[in-house]
Amino acid sequence: MAYSSQEIPDPAVQSLVSYLEHDPQPSIVLDTDYNILAANAAYQRQFTAGGQSPVGGKCHRVSHHYAVPCDQAGELCPMRKAWDSRAPERVLHVHHTPRGPEHVDVELRPILNADGEVVAFVERLSSIAVASAQPQQQGLVGRSSAFTDALSSLQRAAPAQIPVLLQGESGTGKELFARALHLGSPRANGPLVVVDCTGLNESLFESELFGYEKGAFTGALQRKIGLAEAAHGGTLFLDEIGEVPLAMQVKLLRLIESGSFRPVGSLRTVHSDFRLVSATHKPLKEMVAAGSFREDLYYRISGFPIRLPALRERVDDLPLLIESLLQRIAGSAAPRVDREAMNVLSLYAYPGNIRELRNILERARLFADDGVIRLEHLPAEFKEPATDGQHRRQPANSLGHLAQAVDNFAGSRAELAKHLRMSERTLYRRLKALEKH
């Protein structure tokens, strides 16, 4: 049963609002029918325009511009979860703000009456600065469900000291995620030191990571500080850790466990305090089973694994990513992509992920003399008829395919989303687009 706002005593609400005014984070009080009963000044400044009060509005109308609650629009709704659990719930959402769409960390706490019934909720919101839901010239960009799942995990891990392992195909943006982890951590003012583990033999890896003393080997003309020491007070990012030579893995394990090491050619022990983030595209568990990666090292680095989605799982993000990448490549002179080219780009599987997409756009813009990228500016494989080949996506996300699926499918919307291999939120947006088509 839903309670109306009249059943919550006004003095109690006012007392709660007075308390919330001392909270620097935007906060609102909701009844169980999604009505906003009160909002602190921080919420009104950040999430409403022109001094307009959100009080009396539905939370989903204010934050999402939805006509229905979030859970009916394919979103994860913390209110439904908090209602069932009678406990605080937390979820990542994209909210509409006067500045445009933003990623927001939503924490919802139920308020219980004397009988233990839920009569209201306090919602506290934190805007996420390390990722953007609109085009941006740097950092993480995205708003698809696959992206927000990874971002939600990042938000949980960033404030902690726990070692994070980023796992994903080549070109999925592992260094950008590592940088976002660093910027979202208490060590953000310290250094982020990147160690590229590819192509380093045993001796080169040791001298790069641990440094060396003058005269330690031929060519060591002066003392060099290693990357592990340079990361003191910050984050050490070991990119492609699966490439570390087996003989060096035991020394790396000792560094991670103790924070101590000896530079090459030195008897002194150096201590470095850093937060560890690792990344790989390799199947480390299989490597452990095959004996090419140490099991004890694997468990040390994988305290909090985060899977980064491939670009083919983020088809909803393509227009956003394309605009952002073109801005990064060409600045204010960035071309736009016409509809036909955008449709074809959305059907490609991108085995090289975002790195490949950037290369495609960088080449195409050199042909776009009038500032518009068209189909003829794309590589040859985009101009060929779609086939069942490995690089072309089946057009299961097209509106025509969706209309046919809706007509022929007898199950629920959740079952249809699963059948089409997309999230409920994506399906909801596609259905809205189909209505306008």
Secondary structure, 3 states (H helix, E strand, C coil): CCCCHHHCCHHHHHHHHHHHCCCCCCEEEEECCCEEEEECHHHHHHHCCCCCCCCCCEHHHHHHCCCCCHHHCCCCCHHHHHHHHCCCEEEEEEEEECCEEEEEEEEEEEEECCCCCEEEEEEEEEECCCEECCCCCCCEECCCHHHHHHHHHHHHHCCCCCCEEEECCCCCCHHHHHHHHHHCCCCCCCCEEEEECCCCCHHHHHHHHHEECCCCCCCCCCCEECHHHHCCCCEEEEECHHHCCHHHHHHHHHHHHHCEECCECCCCCEECCCEEEEEECCCHHHHHHHCCCCHHHHHHHCCEEEECCCHHHCHHHHHHHHHHHHHHHHHHHCCEECHHHHHHHCCECCCCHHHHHHHHHHHHHCCCCCCEECHHHCCHHHHCCCCCCCCECCCCCCHHHHHHHHHHCCCCHHHHHHHCCCCHHHHHHHHHHHHHC
